[in-house]
Amino acid sequence: MVATPTDTDRLSRQAFDFIDEDYLHGLLDSAVDATEVREILAKSLSKTALAVEETAKLVNANEPDL
């Protein structure tokens, strides 16, 4: 869900804060599946761009074997 910009979100006359912080924090709070992390790592090694959701899963991977 993308928030509608308001005057309080205005960074300048032409720019608005477009980052959905609640969404990003939700991604960072999600559970990590080892199989999925390995698949994302394989995708990244093939030089394929990762989605924000995939990057968040890598950031959350704190198991030593991952």
CORCOR-V131956 format. One line per field, one symbol per residue. ss: DSSP state (H for helix, E for strand, C for the rest). Layout:
BEGIN
ss = ???
END
This chain:
BEGIN
ss = CCCCCCHHHECCCCCECCCCHHHHHHHHCCCCCHHHHHHHHHHHHCCCCCCHHHHHHHHHCCCCCC
END
